Amino acid sequence: MNVVGLILGGGAGSRLQPLTSERSKPAVPIAGKYRLVDIPISNCINSGIRKIFLLTQFNSVSLHQHIGTTYRFDQFSGGHVRILAAEQTPDSEGWFQGTADAVRRSMRYFTEEAVDLVVILSGDQLYRMDLQDVIKAHVAHQADLTISTKPVVRAEASSLGIMQVDEMGQIIHFAEKPDDNAQLDELRAPLYEDERYLASMGIYVFNIDVLKKLLRENNETDFGKHIIPGAISSYKVYSYIFDDYWEDIGSIRAFWTANLALTDALPSFSFYDMAAPIYTRMRYLPPSKINQCDLTRCLLSEGCIITGKRIDHAVIGLRALVGEGTEIEDSIIMGADYYEHGKVEHESGIPLGIGKNCIIKQAIIDKNARIGDGVVITPEGKPADEISDLYWMRDGIMVIPRNTVIPSGTVL
């Protein structure tokens, strides 16, 4: 059976601003050394799906660079990760208008060879899944479309797309963000003794002929809002229940929470599972150097030089530099794309990284930031959402944008 993986690069990522000001959502770093797009690509590779297409549109340069330098399959084993960027054609001059529109307009490229099934994935979720299990369930049900769903409690159901299934697992109704109590009662999953609802994960397995027909007959632009609800009444659509860790990285709060949860002694999601590794770019960086620092509950990436006082509950990214006496707590430090090799290469005179005697709490410091000595960064006393020249407040988290320069002595 010929299966292709199709990864959706996402829209403008406005809820992840300013992290998506200069990069697409799938290119946002996670766990210090990875990119979000590494998750679905690794799930495909570990599941034996080696023909992978990535649909991109917004701020896609860094994503293209990452894909080009990371995923190179040899000519004997076969396989590829190919980028399908939005383009002008004689039939269409505009941008992708949604997930379904992107797939519709890219169809000719991933169906050049004979294809039986298309697995559609999101580029901004954190999870580990054997996609062959979904495919086997799809074939066993003789389904036209299988949707991966996750059991959630009632409080979560009102903010998600909920599937109603019968006793055989066939989806008979879909409701987008149901908030009516009577409607929620009807949508309750029959497979559980306690109250559970099956939320769509945005992971689909389509028979190729069904996908073509759906996109040809329905000109709407989005799978979740338009194509899926219409398919339920006309096709055999089944639910595949995934009862494991899954997080949609759709907001700054979700991004911050998911990253810091990785520092737990036994995290819900682990990058240390070598049976199904998460792949990323090989950078050949030196080991991190700890001159002095009290480190607890931290992920420390390669190439760092740490001379701080205390770092607690933090993710420290590639090539991060932390000066003497600095304290970091409940924060994500993304590090830098390069070293300055002893000479400050910026007109401000402030070196890359975090200076001496700084205090950083509940913050995200994007790449290549230059933070002087004695700087204080904390959301305390600030509104949950605010934008200034030096920082963004999003969901109660202070975010220092990429390449920001903060002079010594600044208190934010």
VOGU-3710 file (C-alpha; in Angstrom, 3 decimals, decimal comma):
1> mnvvglilgg> 0,000/0,000/0,000  1,442/3,357/-1,079  1,045/5,967/1,661  2,150/9,613/1,586  2,373/11,980/4,541  1,120/15,515/4,118  2,094/18,064/6,781  0,241/21,365/6,929  2,560/24,287/7,604  -0,123/26,374/9,288
11> gagsrlqplt> -1,325/29,929/8,859  0,144/33,195/10,083  0,416/31,932/13,679  -0,906/35,151/15,196  -1,473/33,593/18,643  2,217/32,650/18,786  3,438/36,159/18,026  6,157/37,401/18,391  7,738/33,940/18,005  6,187/33,774/14,522
21> serskpavpi> 7,133/37,303/13,460  10,043/35,996/11,384  9,334/32,252/11,212  6,388/29,951/10,536  4,732/27,970/13,336  6,382/24,656/12,390  9,805/26,363/12,518  9,395/27,514/16,140  12,044/25,843/18,366  10,933/23,390/21,039
31> agkyrlvdip> 12,843/21,551/23,800  15,918/23,671/23,147  17,243/21,942/20,008  14,254/20,798/17,921  11,672/22,513/15,706  7,951/21,807/15,942  7,970/20,380/12,417  10,393/17,662/13,570  7,522/16,032/15,495  5,190/15,091/12,583
41> isncinsgir> 8,113/14,301/10,281  9,624/11,961/12,894  6,231/10,315/13,472  6,023/9,646/9,735  9,561/8,255/9,479  9,149/6,061/12,572  5,888/4,756/11,106  7,496/3,759/7,810  6,023/6,689/5,853  8,964/8,032/3,865
51> kiflltqfns> 7,247/10,076/1,172  6,478/13,281/3,028  5,265/16,631/1,714  5,243/19,868/3,686  2,828/22,620/2,642  4,164/26,076/3,515  3,179/29,694/3,064  3,963/32,219/5,827  7,537/33,188/6,834  8,827/29,938/5,388
61> vslhqhigtt> 12,528/30,716/4,750  13,885/29,351/8,060  11,592/26,313/7,743  12,910/25,605/4,240  16,490/25,915/5,485  15,821/23,503/8,346  14,181/20,912/6,097  16,917/21,213/3,466  19,768/20,686/5,937  18,076/17,995/8,046
71> yrfdqfsggh> 16,075/15,482/6,025  18,244/13,932/3,336  17,287/10,388/2,405  19,799/8,240/0,540  19,127/7,140/-2,994  18,941/3,430/-2,126  16,406/3,400/0,728  14,240/6,007/-0,992  12,002/8,617/0,517  11,981/12,390/0,769
81> vrilaaeqtp> 10,625/15,435/2,571  9,520/17,849/-0,149  8,299/21,377/0,370  5,187/22,489/-1,501  5,022/26,271/-1,176  2,055/28,414/-2,106  2,513/29,554/-5,693  0,806/31,474/-8,447  -0,456/29,335/-11,319  -2,666/29,940/-14,356
91> dsegwfqgta> -5,541/28,523/-12,287  -4,863/30,442/-9,071  -3,036/33,652/-8,230  -3,689/33,890/-4,475  -2,374/32,413/-1,234  -3,674/29,217/0,308  -7,020/30,113/1,891  -7,140/27,251/4,393  -6,084/23,656/5,021  -8,368/22,106/2,411
101> davrrsmryf> -7,519/24,767/-0,150  -3,799/24,114/0,375  -4,242/20,369/-0,195  -6,519/20,913/-3,187  -4,025/23,196/-4,922  -1,062/20,900/-4,163  -2,780/17,658/-5,168  -0,996/17,260/-8,485  2,418/17,129/-6,818  1,832/14,387/-4,248
111> teeavdlvvi> -0,295/12,218/-6,572  2,245/12,029/-9,396  2,925/8,442/-8,330  0,191/5,901/-7,567  -1,105/6,715/-4,069  -3,562/4,692/-1,981  -3,730/6,635/1,295  -2,908/10,184/2,355  -2,079/10,878/6,010  -2,642/14,559/6,802
121> lsgdqlyrmd> -0,890/15,986/9,860  -0,518/19,343/11,565  2,873/20,999/11,825  2,418/22,483/15,295  1,546/19,662/17,711  3,593/17,714/20,273  2,882/13,965/20,431  4,306/10,576/19,506  2,091/8,260/17,459  2,596/5,094/15,425
131> lqdvikahva> 0,651/6,095/12,350  0,591/2,482/11,174  -1,882/1,783/13,978  -4,223/4,391/12,509  -3,752/2,982/9,012  -4,475/-0,579/10,194  -7,683/0,574/11,900  -8,638/2,484/8,748  -8,207/-0,616/6,591  -9,947/-2,898/9,084
141> hqadltistk> -13,028/-0,638/9,111  -12,925/-0,305/5,312  -13,203/3,389/6,035  -13,131/6,237/3,535  -11,724/8,594/6,136  -10,329/8,035/9,630  -9,955/10,879/12,104  -7,669/10,580/15,113  -9,473/11,684/18,261  -8,434/12,230/21,846
151> pvvraeassl> -10,703/11,684/24,868  -11,187/14,930/26,817  -13,255/15,978/29,818  -16,351/18,167/29,574  -14,504/21,357/30,543  -12,178/20,965/27,533  -14,860/19,895/25,055  -16,364/23,361/24,599  -13,141/24,675/23,014  -12,556/21,775/20,593
161> gimqvdemgq> -14,169/20,026/17,657  -16,090/17,059/19,125  -16,996/13,842/17,301  -20,068/11,787/18,146  -19,559/8,079/17,403  -21,687/4,969/17,473  -20,774/1,686/19,203  -18,615/0,623/16,233  -16,591/3,840/16,259  -18,168/5,341/13,145
171> iihfaekpdd> -18,561/9,113/13,377  -22,168/10,177/13,007  -21,976/13,836/13,988  -19,462/16,641/14,392  -19,838/19,772/16,527  -17,370/22,658/16,527  -16,796/24,000/20,068  -20,147/22,911/21,552  -21,097/24,914/24,643  -24,739/23,895/25,120
181> naqldelrap> -25,207/21,387/27,978  -27,896/19,408/26,146  -25,694/19,158/23,052  -22,721/18,049/25,135  -24,852/15,331/26,729  -25,627/13,931/23,263  -21,956/14,048/22,188  -20,667/12,016/25,131  -18,509/9,056/24,021  -20,315/5,730/24,710
191> lyederylas> -17,074/3,786/25,227  -16,250/5,301/28,630  -17,883/4,833/32,032  -16,807/8,309/33,143  -17,700/11,362/31,107  -15,469/11,696/28,031  -15,727/13,425/24,671  -13,762/12,628/21,521  -11,944/15,712/20,246  -10,497/15,868/16,743
201> mgiyvfnidv> -6,688/15,993/16,710  -6,533/17,286/13,138  -4,871/14,033/12,017  -6,627/12,359/9,078  -6,208/9,242/6,928  -7,952/9,565/3,553  -8,455/7,103/0,747  -6,979/9,071/-2,149  -10,044/8,740/-4,381  -12,286/9,990/-1,553
211> lkkllrenne> -9,971/12,948/-0,867  -9,987/13,908/-4,536  -13,753/13,642/-4,768  -14,388/15,624/-1,576  -12,120/18,468/-2,644  -13,560/18,478/-6,144  -17,202/18,561/-5,011  -16,718/21,000/-2,132  -14,946/24,290/-2,854  -14,760/25,309/0,803
221> tdfgkhiipg> -11,337/26,035/2,265  -10,954/24,245/5,622  -11,010/20,570/6,605  -12,242/20,972/10,178  -14,928/23,541/9,474  -16,142/22,492/6,037  -14,868/19,270/4,465  -15,096/16,885/7,454  -18,685/17,789/8,516  -19,842/17,305/4,937
231> aissykvysy> -18,070/13,953/4,597  -19,679/12,399/7,681  -23,126/12,203/6,102  -21,928/10,714/2,792  -18,897/8,551/3,559  -17,691/5,944/6,045  -15,844/8,137/8,544  -14,359/6,437/11,617  -12,661/7,578/14,794  -9,254/6,292/15,878
241> ifddywedig> -8,917/6,962/19,614  -5,475/8,115/20,758  -5,395/8,066/24,550  -1,876/9,378/25,134  -0,046/12,691/25,393  -0,975/15,244/22,730  -0,624/19,017/22,902  -1,641/21,595/20,322  1,015/24,348/20,449  -1,355/27,109/19,401
251> sirafwtanl> -0,663/29,888/21,900  2,206/31,377/23,901  0,811/29,898/27,131  0,527/26,417/25,556  4,051/26,710/24,136  5,514/27,818/27,478  3,657/25,129/29,439  4,549/22,287/27,050  8,239/23,210/27,037  8,586/23,501/30,801
261> altdalpsfs> 6,673/20,240/31,329  9,577/18,529/29,548  11,794/19,327/32,554  9,726/17,096/34,882  11,497/14,040/36,293  9,024/11,817/34,412  7,493/14,048/31,718  4,291/13,098/29,915  6,191/13,449/26,642  9,790/12,238/26,463
271> fydmaapiyt> 12,466/12,946/23,870  14,464/10,046/25,319  12,481/7,219/23,664  15,018/5,710/21,280  12,482/3,235/19,955  10,809/6,181/18,231  13,336/9,031/18,219  12,588/12,618/17,282  14,958/13,664/14,520  16,442/17,090/13,950
281> rmrylppski> 19,408/18,830/12,374  22,900/17,599/13,299  24,853/20,731/14,245  28,149/19,261/15,519  28,249/21,673/18,448  30,630/21,239/21,402  29,288/19,986/24,748  27,785/22,563/27,049  30,155/24,071/29,611  29,040/24,821/33,169
291> nqcdltrcll> 31,536/27,148/34,823  29,313/27,546/37,858  25,562/27,453/38,449  22,905/25,758/40,549  20,850/23,899/37,921  17,544/22,191/38,773  14,734/20,924/36,503  16,457/22,058/33,309  16,915/20,970/29,722  20,355/22,141/28,596
301> segciitgkr> 21,111/22,025/24,876  24,480/21,735/23,152  27,051/24,488/22,824  26,061/26,520/25,905  28,403/28,341/28,282  26,751/28,803/31,676  28,278/30,955/34,434  25,100/31,830/36,286  23,981/31,735/39,898  20,759/29,710/39,648
311> idhaviglra> 18,641/28,240/36,865  15,427/26,488/37,934  12,621/25,035/35,795  13,944/26,213/32,456  14,718/25,140/28,895  18,073/26,415/27,654  18,552/26,396/23,889  21,530/26,011/21,576  24,626/28,215/22,119  23,023/30,006/25,062
321> lvgegteied> 25,391/32,195/27,079  24,474/33,049/30,686  26,624/35,454/32,702  27,861/35,296/36,274  25,312/35,910/39,030  22,255/35,579/36,763  19,096/33,849/38,000  16,578/32,238/35,606  13,286/30,704/36,696  10,256/29,263/34,861
331> siimgadyye> 11,636/30,429/31,522  12,624/29,371/28,006  15,951/30,668/26,675  16,205/29,866/22,964  19,908/30,631/22,620  21,621/31,824/19,459  22,188/30,878/15,820  25,930/31,606/15,972  28,897/32,505/18,204  30,640/35,873/18,210
341> hgkvehesgi> 34,059/34,270/18,825  35,240/36,733/21,445  34,430/39,952/19,585  31,093/41,738/20,010  29,652/42,086/16,523  26,894/44,559/17,290  26,766/48,358/17,394  25,273/48,280/20,904  28,437/46,746/22,297  26,297/44,187/24,184
351> plgigkncii> 27,359/40,596/23,503  25,018/37,820/22,461  23,256/36,077/25,316  22,377/37,041/28,872  24,745/39,253/30,875  25,793/39,257/34,532  23,506/39,581/37,561  20,236/39,426/35,605  16,901/38,159/36,939  14,580/36,427/34,476
361> kqaiidknar> 11,250/34,938/35,547  8,328/33,448/33,608  9,693/34,569/30,258  10,571/33,387/26,770  13,799/34,838/25,355  13,870/34,321/21,589  17,051/33,685/19,619  19,986/36,079/19,282  18,809/38,392/22,061  21,433/40,665/23,642
371> igdgvvitpe> 20,669/41,274/27,298  23,038/43,530/29,220  24,149/43,277/32,853  21,720/43,766/35,736  18,568/43,405/33,618  15,307/42,352/35,306  12,668/40,583/33,189  9,439/39,557/34,932  5,709/39,735/34,166  4,890/40,801/37,724
381> gkpadeisdl> 2,668/43,866/37,844  1,951/43,868/34,115  -1,275/43,179/32,206  -1,680/39,739/30,655  -1,382/41,169/27,133  0,755/44,168/26,196  3,252/45,158/23,489  6,248/47,470/23,905  9,492/48,130/22,016  11,416/45,555/24,062
391> ywmrdgimvi> 8,854/42,880/24,965  5,440/41,357/24,369  3,145/40,213/27,158  1,091/37,248/25,914  -1,109/35,098/28,158  0,776/36,400/31,210  4,162/35,357/29,782  6,819/37,965/28,942  8,344/37,337/25,506  11,556/39,024/24,344
401> prntvipsgt> 11,488/38,966/20,515  14,268/37,646/18,323  17,348/39,934/17,983  16,156/42,304/20,724  18,816/44,385/22,486  18,162/45,257/26,158  20,617/47,764/27,692  22,299/47,067/31,031  20,310/48,045/34,081  16,915/47,844/32,335
411> vl> 14,003/46,749/34,529  11,072/45,365/32,538
//
